[in-house]
């Protein structure tokens, strides 16, 4: 803008300037004032935009994955299962041939099956042939006896048909099972609080009986394992049997000392070193405890302690978490078996694989209490559906995740505990819905707000399939039912598992993770080098 009237440095009066010039000066001042006010108003209008842009930069998370080489490769049977010896009490073992239960178990294959638990220490072995045949007449117990013969016949059927023999039980068995479940729970609680346990008798040919109340140090336990290995070698069916141990508890000082003595003597004898983990006391747990990042991170410290001892004596030896539960004391109703407990379970799977643990065995697939995957009415619980999705979508190769926009500067003396947890694996190559080279992310959002994730690098502009798991019903986090992408998950009327349908997301679309949820996201056709080959 050009002004054609010169301004003197000082004017004694307005008359010193011609009227035409005064008019131009007035016009210019008015215009200048308008521009100044507009500029200031413009600043006020754009400040919120600038703040929003800054906020967006903080909340929009950029995510990329290293696709050239995996950082870890875990066992094909990484997620495996456990059955507690309590199931053989009063003929529970017979229920394992239920068609519904077999279908649920088959959904989680391939897997190792561990038969063990607290009551293993109170098993007796007698070299007798099926004393159950002497039990009473044709009532409901008729269907519960002779379970040993059922196992033998199942083995024969397995050899001939390459599948499991499925028994067709009458409805009365389900009613009887419900009654026995309630009775067993009361018995177990009584035993637990009185610290007095009754023995179970198992009719299999074995001369070993656990000794209760006798302490064994790590060195002696290691010698016992070596002797056991020697005893098994001459027996043809056991000559190639694997041996796992010592199955220690939480690695506190005395337990670490036991593990150290064991590894020093028998570290090369076992095929994998095992331990157990329980997150929290089931008698005092609250629903919000499952959302505490401090609780989720307790497992990581245990892993490092055990790896340190193992690598001192047998570097590279496989380590198994041979028994994990969210809560002790048999679990807590409406908590251990709820959607909320899934945050611990899914984070456990991600953390263990990321830190190189070869196998994790979930306690338990089906039995008493509330830590199981299937309840006593044969209904799958939220952790079952999580496990099923994991089995269908997650392969054994672990990939490194690179995130921008999530890190915060740590304050002095304060540990950063992320409430948004992201893990990445090659997609399960047995899943024929996805070509090799695809990548599966599983994400846990413990924030009370949604989080936005933008896929970058090798993941940019790729089609994504979303499997978002949320609670179903009015109970919220305490719900025992879940929905997948808004549709409730339940077994089909014919007793089969439902189809797990993904929600396709447009290529290049930002992932929006709802608050306090978890889900799986398959990034298709990434052509990841680490995932193209087995």
Secondary structure, 3 states (H helix, E strand, C coil): CCCCCCCCCCCCCHHHCCHHHHHHHHHHHHHHHHHHHHHHHHHHHHHHHHHHHHHHHHHEEEEEECCCCCCEECCCCCEEEEECHHHHHHHHHHHHHEHHHHHHHHCCCCCCEEECCHHHHHEEECCCCCHHHHCCCCCHHHHCCCHHHHHHHHHHHHHHHCCCCCECCCHHHHHHHHHHHHHHHHHHHHHHHHCCCCCEEECCCCCCCCCCCCCCCHHHHHHHHHHHHHHHHCCHHHCCCCCEEEEECCCCHHHHHHHHHHHHHHCCCCCEEEEEEEEECCCCCCHHHHHCHHHHCHHHHHHHHHHHHHHHHCCCCCEEEEEEEEECCCCCCCCCCCHHHHHHHHHHHHHHHHCCCCEEEEECCECCCCCCCECCCCCECHHHHHHHHHHHHEEEEEECEEEECCCCCCCCCCCCCCCEEEEEEEECCCCCCCCCCCEEEEEEECCCCCEEEEECHHHCCCCEEEEEEEECCCCHHHCCCEEECCEECCCCCCCCCCCCCCEEECCCCCEEECCCEEEEEEECCCCCHHHCCC
